[in-house]
Amino acid sequence: MEPILAIALIIAAAVAGAVGGVYYYSRQQRAAGTAVIQLAQAEAEKTRLEAKAQAEAILKDSEHRSKSLLDETETTINRRRRDLDAEEERLARRRSDLDQRLERLEKQDQNLNKRQSNLDRRENELKKVEQEKIEALQRISEMTLDEARQQVLARAEQDARNDMARIIRQVEAEAKVEADTRARDVISLAVQRLASEHISETAVSVVPLPGDDMKGRIIGRAGRNIRAFEMLAGVDVVVDDTPEAVTISSFDPIRREVARRALSKLVVDGRIHPARIEKLLEDARNEVDLIIREEGERAAYEAGVPGLHPEIIKLLGRLKFRFSYGQNMHGHSIETSHIAGMIAAELGANVEIAKAGGLLHDLGKAIDHEVEGTHAMIGAEFCKRYGVNAKVVNCIASHHHEVEQECVEAYIVEAADAISGARPGARRENVDSYIKRVKTLEDIAKSFPGVDTSYALQAGREVRILVKPEQVDELGAVQLARDIAKQIEDTMQYPGMIKVHVIRESRHVEYAK
């Protein structure tokens, strides 16, 4: 319809143009004549023919394009129809395959159900047979299943515990042999290189007198002199029946030493009155302060520990007048420093840290009567305050296991302290303290369950414990020894080491009649 309408419009335009032209010319030039009209008509006819030819060409082109489009559309439709047919055929095959697989699965499910039924039936039969066997075994053994299980587990546990105890003893024996050999070599070498004297000093300050008449002069008229002396010196003067001697008593060893020196000078001088007492006490204090500083410097020099703070040097010197179990702490510190340095050199540890730790490990004993706490923690805090190496501080704080030992030198200092305090003649204690310590040792051992009796041997260096074999097995004996040793370490103060020896034995006695 569009090409035909276009052709009609063209023709109408051409005719309108021609008519308009004729009309125009007819009005303007009516006199033109017939020739001009004919020429216009011919021109109009020509235009009409051209428009008609053009319309026919457009119509043919439109028909050709419509035909081509129709052919292309039919081709596409045919191709899609073929694709749909192929897809439908494929789906039909898939559906057939699925039907066959579903049928096979149903058959397999039926077979599985049958097999499961058979298995359930056989399982029930086996359970029934097993129950019958168990009942038969229970009748034969006269035991229930739980009782038999408990008996088997108890036997297995006993076997395992015996094996564990045997392995523990074997490993401990091997480690002990190797450790003892190595430790014996190191300690013997250190002890051989160090020669120390036995104890010759005591903690008692006694001032000898030329005669008993001097006691009256010390007391003075109405006790004036002795009261002034005790007040100014801070000590107690004991004037008893001991011939030609008086005793000075004080918990502070420095004050006791000052009082001893001042009283000795008063006895020699003979002029005993309050003013003279005050003057000689002041001189004695200055003299003791000088001795303290000199002894501290000598200890640091002999131990080979330079660079210590003056306050630390002062405390080291105060140890000159401090005793523990009869052992002088000044000499003990120097000796411990030497032993620790020798052991550290043998083991390849830091010799300087070991020496410093050994020298300062008992520094707190110089002021333990003035400051609250144990001497190890007091000494560690004091040294930390004055910039001592952290490892040395740990050696001081941990030598009685009050804190964790963080370096190998701490273990060395602990061993050196034990060697110095436990060597023959190093320390002594009075009879009452000894009896109390031994009794406490036996009481600790008896406090554990399964212990029959205990004996403290070798002056409290060993405790021998007899256990009840029906209550304590082999592994329990090993654990008991460790628990008792730990309890002794936590609750007792003692020099050296204590051996805990647990004995488990069975004795059976019969009489032939």
C-alpha positions in Angstrom: 0.0 0.0 0.0 2.8 2.4 0.7 4.4 2.3 -2.9 0.9 2.7 -4.5 0.1 5.7 -2.3 3.5 7.3 -3.1 2.8 6.9 -6.9 -0.6 8.4 -6.5 0.8 11.4 -4.7 3.5 11.9 -7.4 0.9 11.8 -10.1 -1.4 14.2 -8.3 1.4 16.6 -7.8 2.4 16.4 -11.4 -1.2 17.0 -12.6 -1.7 19.8 -10.2 1.5 21.4 -11.3 0.5 21.1 -14.9 -3.0 22.4 -14.4 -1.7 25.2 -12.3 0.8 26.1 -15.0 -1.8 26.0 -17.7 -4.1 28.1 -15.7 -1.4 30.5 -14.8 -0.2 30.9 -18.4 -3.8 31.1 -19.6 -4.5 34.0 -17.4 -1.3 35.8 -18.1 -0.9 35.0 -21.6 -4.2 34.1 -23.0 -2.9 35.0 -26.3 -0.1 32.4 -26.3 -2.1 30.1 -28.3 -2.8 26.5 -28.8 0.9 25.6 -29.3 1.8 26.6 -25.8 -1.1 24.6 -24.4 -0.1 21.5 -26.3 3.5 21.9 -25.2 2.3 22.0 -21.6 0.1 19.0 -22.1 3.1 17.1 -23.6 5.2 18.1 -20.7 2.6 17.0 -18.2 2.2 13.7 -20.0 5.9 13.1 -19.8 6.0 13.8 -16.1 3.1 11.5 -15.6 4.9 8.7 -17.5 8.1 9.2 -15.5 6.1 9.1 -12.2 4.4 6.0 -13.3 7.7 4.3 -14.3 9.2 5.3 -11.0 6.2 4.0 -9.1 6.4 0.7 -10.9 10.1 0.4 -10.1 9.4 1.1 -6.4 6.6 -1.4 -6.5 8.8 -4.1 -8.0 11.5 -3.4 -5.4 9.0 -3.7 -2.6 7.7 -6.9 -3.9 11.2 -8.3 -4.3 12.1 -7.4 -0.7 8.9 -8.8 0.7 9.5 -12.0 -1.1 13.1 -12.2 0.2 12.0 -11.5 3.8 9.3 -14.2 3.5 11.8 -16.7 2.3 14.2 -15.9 5.1 11.4 -16.2 7.7 10.3 -19.5 6.3 13.9 -20.8 6.5 14.3 -19.7 10.1 11.0 -21.3 11.1 12.0 -24.5 9.4 15.4 -24.6 11.2 13.8 -24.0 14.6 11.2 -26.6 13.9 14.0 -29.1 13.2 15.8 -28.1 16.4 12.7 -28.6 18.4 12.1 -32.0 16.9 15.7 -33.0 17.8 15.3 -31.7 21.3 12.0 -33.5 21.8 13.6 -36.7 20.5 16.5 -36.3 23.0 14.2 -35.6 25.9 12.2 -38.7 25.0 15.4 -40.8 25.1 16.3 -39.2 28.4 12.9 -40.0 29.8 13.2 -43.6 28.7 16.7 -43.9 30.3 15.4 -42.4 33.6 12.5 -44.8 33.6 14.9 -47.7 33.2 17.3 -46.4 35.9 14.4 -45.8 38.3 13.3 -49.4 37.7 16.8 -50.7 38.4 17.0 -48.6 41.7 13.7 -49.9 42.8 15.0 -53.4 42.3 18.2 -52.6 44.2 16.3 -51.1 47.0 14.2 -54.2 47.3 17.4 -56.3 47.3 18.9 -54.1 50.0 15.8 -54.4 52.2 16.0 -58.1 51.9 19.7 -58.2 52.8 19.1 -55.8 55.7 16.4 -58.1 57.0 18.8 -61.0 56.8 21.5 -59.1 58.6 19.1 -58.0 61.3 18.0 -61.6 61.7 21.6 -62.9 61.9 22.6 -60.1 64.3 19.8 -61.0 66.6 20.9 -64.6 66.4 24.5 -63.7 67.2 23.4 -61.5 70.1 21.4 -64.4 71.4 24.3 -66.7 71.1 26.7 -64.2 72.7 24.3 -63.7 75.6 24.0 -67.4 76.1 27.9 -67.7 76.1 28.1 -64.9 78.6 25.6 -66.5 80.8 27.4 -69.8 80.5 30.8 -68.1 81.4 29.2 -66.3 84.3 27.9 -69.6 85.6 31.3 -71.2 85.2 33.3 -68.4 86.7 30.7 -67.4 89.3 31.3 -63.8 88.4 29.2 -61.1 86.6 30.4 -59.4 83.5 31.1 -56.1 85.4 33.1 -58.0 88.0 35.2 -59.7 85.4 35.8 -56.5 83.6 36.9 -54.8 86.8 39.2 -57.6 87.6 40.8 -57.5 84.1 41.2 -53.7 84.3 42.7 -53.9 87.8 45.2 -56.5 86.6 46.1 -54.5 83.5 46.4 -51.4 85.7 48.7 -53.2 88.1 50.9 -54.5 85.3 51.1 -51.0 83.8 52.0 -49.4 87.1 54.7 -52.0 87.7 56.1 -51.3 84.3 56.0 -47.6 84.9 57.7 -47.9 88.3 60.4 -50.1 86.8 61.0 -47.7 83.9 61.0 -44.7 86.3 63.6 -46.4 88.5 65.7 -47.3 85.5 65.7 -43.8 84.1 66.3 -42.2 87.4 69.2 -44.6 88.1 70.8 -43.9 84.7 70.4 -40.1 85.2 71.7 -40.3 88.7 74.8 -42.3 87.7 75.6 -39.8 85.0 74.7 -36.7 87.0 76.6 -38.0 90.1 79.7 -38.7 88.1 79.7 -35.2 86.4 78.7 -33.4 89.6 81.3 -35.3 91.7 84.0 -34.2 89.2 82.9 -30.6 89.2 82.4 -30.2 93.0 85.5 -32.1 94.0 87.6 -29.9 91.7 86.0 -26.8 93.1 86.5 -27.9 96.7 90.1 -28.9 96.1 90.8 -25.5 94.7 89.4 -23.8 97.8 90.9 -24.3 101.3 88.7 -22.9 104.1 89.1 -22.8 107.8 86.6 -24.4 110.3 84.5 -22.2 112.4 86.4 -20.5 115.2 84.1 -17.6 116.1 80.8 -17.7 118.0 77.9 -15.4 118.3 78.5 -14.8 122.0 80.3 -11.5 123.0 82.3 -12.0 126.2 84.5 -9.3 127.7 87.3 -10.6 129.9 88.0 -8.7 133.1 91.3 -8.4 135.0 89.5 -9.2 138.3 86.1 -9.7 139.8 86.3 -6.3 141.5 86.0 -4.7 138.0 82.4 -6.0 137.9 81.5 -3.6 140.7 83.1 -0.7 138.9 81.1 -1.6 135.7 77.9 -1.6 137.7 78.7 1.6 139.5 77.0 3.2 142.4 73.4 2.2 142.5 73.9 0.7 139.0 74.5 4.1 137.5 77.3 3.0 135.1 75.7 -0.2 133.8 72.4 1.6 133.2 74.1 4.4 131.2 76.1 1.9 129.2 73.0 -0.3 128.4 71.0 2.8 127.4 73.6 4.4 125.2 74.8 1.1 123.6 71.4 -0.5 123.2 72.5 -3.8 124.6 72.1 -5.9 127.8 75.2 -6.4 130.0 75.0 -9.7 131.9 77.1 -9.7 135.0 76.7 -13.2 136.4 78.7 -15.6 138.4 81.2 -16.3 135.6 84.6 -15.4 137.0 86.5 -12.5 135.5 84.0 -12.0 132.5 80.8 -10.2 131.6 78.5 -11.1 128.6 77.0 -8.6 126.2 73.6 -9.6 124.7 71.9 -8.0 121.7 70.0 -9.2 118.6 71.9 -6.6 116.6 75.5 -7.9 116.0 76.8 -4.4 115.1 75.6 -2.9 118.4 76.9 -5.9 120.2 80.4 -5.4 118.6 80.4 -1.7 119.4 79.5 -2.4 123.0 82.2 -5.1 123.3 84.9 -2.8 122.0 83.8 0.1 124.2 83.6 -2.0 127.3 87.0 -3.5 126.6 88.5 -0.1 126.4 86.7 1.0 129.6 88.1 -2.0 131.4 91.6 -1.2 130.2 91.3 2.5 130.9 89.7 2.1 134.3 87.8 5.4 134.2 84.2 4.2 134.2 81.6 6.9 134.4 78.7 8.0 132.1 80.6 10.8 130.3 83.5 8.4 129.6 81.1 5.7 128.5 79.5 8.0 125.9 82.9 9.1 124.5 84.2 5.6 124.1 81.0 4.3 122.6 81.2 7.0 119.9 84.8 6.1 119.2 83.8 2.4 119.0 81.0 3.2 116.5 83.4 5.1 114.3 85.9 2.3 114.5 83.3 -0.4 113.7 82.0 1.7 110.7 85.6 1.8 109.4 86.0 -1.9 109.9 82.6 -2.5 108.1 83.7 -0.5 105.0 87.1 -2.1 104.9 85.7 -5.7 105.3 83.1 -5.0 102.5 85.8 -3.8 100.2 88.0 -6.8 101.1 85.2 -9.2 100.4 84.5 -7.6 96.9 88.2 -7.7 96.2 88.8 -11.3 97.3 85.7 -12.5 95.4 86.7 -10.5 92.2 83.4 -8.6 92.0 84.2 -4.9 91.2 81.9 -2.0 90.7 79.5 -2.5 93.6 77.6 0.4 95.1 78.9 1.8 98.4 75.7 0.8 100.2 76.1 -2.8 99.1 79.8 -2.7 100.2 78.6 -1.5 103.6 76.1 -4.4 104.0 78.8 -6.8 102.9 81.0 -5.5 105.7 78.2 -5.9 108.2 78.2 -9.6 107.5 81.5 -9.7 109.3 79.6 -9.7 112.5 76.7 -11.9 111.4 76.7 -15.7 112.2 74.3 -18.5 111.1 74.6 -21.8 112.8 78.0 -20.7 114.0 79.2 -19.9 110.5 80.4 -16.4 109.8 78.4 -14.9 106.9 81.2 -12.7 105.7 83.5 -15.7 105.1 80.6 -17.8 103.9 79.8 -15.2 101.2 83.4 -15.0 100.0 83.7 -18.8 100.0 80.4 -19.3 98.1 81.5 -16.7 95.5 84.7 -18.7 94.9 82.9 -22.0 94.7 80.3 -20.6 92.3 82.9 -19.1 90.1 84.9 -22.4 89.9 81.7 -24.4 89.0 80.6 -21.8 86.4 84.1 -22.0 84.8 83.9 -25.8 84.7 80.4 -25.8 83.2 80.9 -22.9 80.7 78.5 -20.5 82.5 79.0 -16.8 83.1 81.7 -16.6 85.8 81.1 -12.9 86.7 77.4 -13.4 87.4 78.1 -16.6 89.4 80.7 -14.9 91.5 78.5 -11.8 92.1 75.5 -14.0 93.0 77.6 -16.1 95.4 79.0 -13.0 97.1 75.6 -11.3 97.5 73.3 -14.2 98.0 73.1 -13.8 101.9 73.3 -10.0 101.8 69.8 -9.7 103.3 71.1 -11.3 106.6 72.9 -8.1 107.4 69.5 -6.3 107.8 67.0 -9.1 108.2 66.3 -8.1 111.8 65.5 -4.6 110.6 63.3 -5.3 107.5 60.3 -7.5 107.2 60.7 -10.6 105.0 63.1 -13.4 104.2 66.8 -12.7 103.8 66.8 -13.8 100.2 64.0 -11.4 99.2 65.4 -8.6 101.3 68.8 -8.9 99.7 67.4 -9.2 96.2 65.2 -6.0 96.6 68.2 -4.1 98.1 70.5 -5.1 95.2 67.8 -4.3 92.6 67.4 -0.9 94.1 71.1 -0.1 93.5 71.2 -1.3 89.9 72.7 -4.9 90.2 72.4 -7.1 87.2 68.9 -8.8 86.9 70.5 -12.3 86.7 72.5 -11.6 89.9 69.2 -10.5 91.5 67.6 -13.7 90.5 70.5 -15.7 91.9 70.0 -14.0 95.2 66.2 -14.3 95.3 66.0 -17.9 94.2 68.7 -19.6 96.2 66.1 -20.8 98.6 63.4 -21.4 95.8 61.3 -18.5 96.9 61.1 -17.4 93.2 61.7 -19.3 90.0 65.3 -19.8 88.9 65.7 -18.1 85.5 69.4 -18.8 84.6 71.9 -21.5 85.0 74.0 -19.3 87.3 71.1 -19.4 89.9 71.4 -23.1 90.1 75.2 -22.8 90.5 74.9 -20.3 93.3 72.4 -22.6 95.1 74.8 -25.5 94.8 77.8 -23.4 96.0 75.8 -22.2 99.0 75.0 -25.8 99.9 78.6 -26.9 99.5 79.9 -24.0 101.7 77.3 -24.6 104.4 77.4 -28.4 104.4 81.1 -29.0 104.4 82.5 -30.6 107.7 83.0 -28.0 110.4 81.2 -25.3 108.6 78.1 -25.0 110.7 76.7 -26.3 114.0 73.5 -26.0 115.9 72.5 -26.4 119.5 71.1 -29.6 120.9 67.5 -28.3 121.3 67.4 -27.0 117.7 68.8 -30.3 116.4 66.3 -32.4 118.3 63.4 -30.2 117.2 64.5 -30.4 113.5 64.9 -34.2 113.6 61.5 -34.7 115.3 59.9 -32.4 112.7 61.5 -34.4 110.0 60.1 -37.7 111.3 56.6 -36.1 111.9 56.4 -34.8 108.3 57.2 -38.3 107.0 54.6 -40.0 109.3 51.9 -37.5 108.3 51.5 -39.2 104.8 49.0 -42.1 104.4 50.5 -45.5 104.0 53.6 -44.8 106.1 54.3 -47.3 108.8 57.2 -45.7 110.6 60.1 -43.3 109.9 63.6 -42.7 111.2 65.9 -39.7 110.9 69.5 -40.7 110.4 72.9 -39.2 109.9 72.1 -36.1 112.1 69.0 -35.3 110.1 70.7 -35.7 106.7 68.5 -38.7 105.8 65.0 -39.8 106.6 64.2 -43.5 106.2 60.6 -44.4 105.7 59.0 -47.8 105.9 55.6 -48.0 104.1 52.8 -50.6 104.3 53.1 -52.7 101.1 49.3 -53.4 101.0 48.6 -49.7 100.8 51.5 -48.3 98.8 52.6 -50.0 95.5 55.8 -49.5 93.6 54.7 -46.4 91.7 53.1 -45.0 94.9 56.4 -45.4 96.7 58.1 -43.3 94.0 55.4 -40.6 94.3 55.5 -40.7 98.1 59.2 -40.0 98.2 58.8 -37.0 95.9 55.8 -35.7 97.9 57.7 -36.0 101.2 60.8 -34.3 99.8 58.6 -31.4 98.5 56.9 -31.1 101.9 60.3 -30.9 103.6 61.5 -28.2 101.2 58.4 -26.1 101.8 58.1 -26.3 105.6 61.7 -26.7 107.0 64.9 -24.7 107.2 68.0 -26.8 107.1 71.6 -26.6 105.8 72.6 -28.8 102.9 70.3 -31.6 101.6 68.1 -34.3 103.1 67.8 -37.7 101.6 64.3 -39.2 101.5 64.6 -43.0 101.5 61.3 -44.9 101.0 61.4 -48.7 101.6 58.6 -51.0 100.6 58.9 -54.7 101.5 56.7 -57.6 102.3 57.6 -60.0 105.1 55.8 -63.3 105.7 56.7 -65.4 108.8 55.6 -68.9 109.5 56.6 -71.3 112.3 57.3 -75.0 111.7 56.0 -77.0 114.7 
